[in-house]
């Protein structure tokens, strides 16, 4: 009986340790998503301000 309990605890501990890698993978996917959205937003913003900056640069005082 005690041997079965020890085996159960060992398997449970091993399973809990495996979930740590899963959490790391989830965090990396979230980080990749945030980076992708940020790059897209900055690219769109950059394209939106090119024309006003060109007009300012061409303006002669």
N, C-alpha and C positions, 0 to 999 in steps of 0.2 A: 504494500500500500504506500509506504513512504517512497519507494523507488518511482512509482507512477506519479506521485506528487512532484518529485524532483524533476522528472522528465517534463511534466506539464509546465513548471516554472521556467525551465530552460528553454522550451519552445516559445513560451510567451515572451521571454526576454529577447530572444532572437527575432521574433516578429516585430517587437517594438523598435529594435535597432534598425530593421529594414525600412521602417516608415520614415526614418530620418533622411534617408536618401531621396525618398519620394518628395518630401517637403522641400528639399534643396532643388529638385527638378522643377517643382511648381514655382518656387521663387524665381528661378532663372527664366522660366517662361513669362512670368509677369514682368520681369525686368526687360526682357526682349520686346514685349508688347509696348511697354512705356517708351523704350528707346525708338521703336519704329514710329509710334504716333508723334513723338517729339520731332523726329527728323522730317516727317511729312508736314507737320505744322510749320516748322521753320523754313522749309523749302517753299511752301505756299506763301508765307509772309514775305520771304525774300523776293519772290516773283511779283508780289503785289506792290512792293515799294520801289521796284526798279524804275518805273516810269516817272514817279514824282522826283526821284533823285536825279534822273537824267535831265528833267526840265530845270531843276535847280542848277545843275552843272552847266547847262547851256545858256543860262541867263547871264547876260552881260550887264554889269553895273557901270 
